[in-house]
Amino acid sequence: MSNRIELTLRPSSTAGLIASLPWIVLASFIVIAALESSALLAAFTIPVLWLGRASFQRFGLLKKPNSIIAVTYDSTGLTCQLANGRKLPVTVTNASFLSPGLAILQFKPNNQSSGRMMTIITGELGALKPNTTDCAFRRLRMLLRTGSPEPGHKTSSF
């Protein structure tokens, strides 16, 4: 059995809602504050909701050029494929969140030419559809929990 993991992400409204949830909460607080103090604060609701929409498109619909559409692990390490076609070798940072039904992964490119990247991977969350296959998601979670070996290091099969 091969150690290769190919996790391809599909557009997902669940991942988009998770990504835009902080912006929706912030917009709600702005509206409440505007009702309590000054109606001028309500003007900030539009830009905040616009940022929420951008997050939904990037992490849920995968429509932005810098959206991660695939994560691959092989003998050379982890690689992220972006929607614009670029493939970047990456490492997972400690700021990532991992659970049986949800992974919010922050990646740091191995080349220092670009900043940190993030993706949201959903598994079975009740009636909500996952944005990748269960097998690939499970194998990636196992790899991240046990720690990825150094590139080129021979490991036992998963």
N, C-alpha and C positions, 0 to 999 in steps of 0.2 A: 504494500500500500504506500502511496506517495505522501510526502510531507507537504505537498503543494496545497494551498488553500486559495480558491478563487471565489470571492464574495462580490457578486454584482448587485448593485442597489437598483430598485425600481421606484418610480415616483410613488409617494405615499402621503395621503392627507394626514395620517396620524403623526408622522415625523414632522410635517409642516406645522401642525398645531402645537406640538411640543416645542418647536423652535420659536414660534411666534407668541407663545404663552407669556413670557416675561414682558413683551411689548404690550400685550392686551391688558395685563395687570397694571402696568405703568400708566396706560391711557385711562384706565378706570380710576386710578388714584388722582390723576390730573383733573378728570371731570368732577370728582367729589370735592377736590380742593377748589375748583372754580366755582362750584355751587356754594361753598362755605365762605369764600373770600372775594376773589375778583374774577369776573367773567373773562378777563383778558387771558387768564391761564388756559382757557379752553382752546385758544389758538395753538397751543403746543400739542393738542390731541392729534391733529392731522399729520405732522411729521413723525410722531411716535407710531401711529398706525401705519404710515408708509414704511417705516423700518420693519414693522411686523410683517407686512406684505412681502418685503424683500427677503426676510428670513424664511417665510413660507415658500417662496419661489426657489431659494437656494437649497434649503435642506429637505423640503417636502417634494416639490415638483422637479427638482434637479435641473432647473432651466438656466441658471447662471453659469458663465464660463468657468468659474472657479469651484463649482459644485463637484464633490467627490462622487463618482458614479461606480467605482469599483475599488476593492482592496484586495491585493494579492500578496501571498506569502510563499516564498520559495527559498532555495539555498542562498540567495543573495540578500534575503531579509524582506521587510514589508515594503510594498509599493502602492501608491495611490494613483488611480487614473482619474483625471479631471474631465469635465464635460467638454473642454476645449481640445481634448486629445492628448494633453501632456501627461507623462508618467513621471512621478517623483518618488525616489526612495525616501522613506520616512521612518521615524521611530515614534512610538506612542508615549505621550507625556504622563506624568503623575496626576494631571488635572482631569483625567478621563474618569468616566463613571461606567460601571459594568454590573449588570444584573441579569437574571435569566430571561427577561422579556425585553430589555432595553439596554443599549450601549450608546453612550455619548462619548465619542472618542476625539481627543485632541491630538493632532499629529504635528511633529516638528520635522520639516524637511532636513535631510542629511546635508544637503548643500545649503549654505546660509543665504542664498539669493532671495528666498521668499520667507514670509512670516508663517506663523502657525496656522494650521487648518483644522477644521472640525467637521465631523459627520455624525448623523443620528441613525442608528440601526435599530429597527424594531423587530422583535420576534412575535410570538403568539401572545397577544394582550387581550384575552377574552375574545370578544367577537370581532376585534379589529384585525385587519390583515397585516401580515409582516411585509417589510419592504425588501426581503431577501429570502433565500431558502433556509429552512431550519437547520439542515445539515451543515451548511457552510457557516452559519451563525454560531452554532454549537462548537464547531472546530476552532473558529476564531476566538471564542470565549475561553476555550480550554488552553489555547496557545497563550493568550494574554494572562490568564491566571497562573499558569506554570512558569511564565517568563519565556520570552523568545531567546533562543540561543544566538550566539554570535554568527554573523554571516559566514557561510562556508563550512560551518560545523555540522558534522553528521549526527543526526539524532535518530532515535527509534521512531517507528511510525506511530501515528495517532491512533 
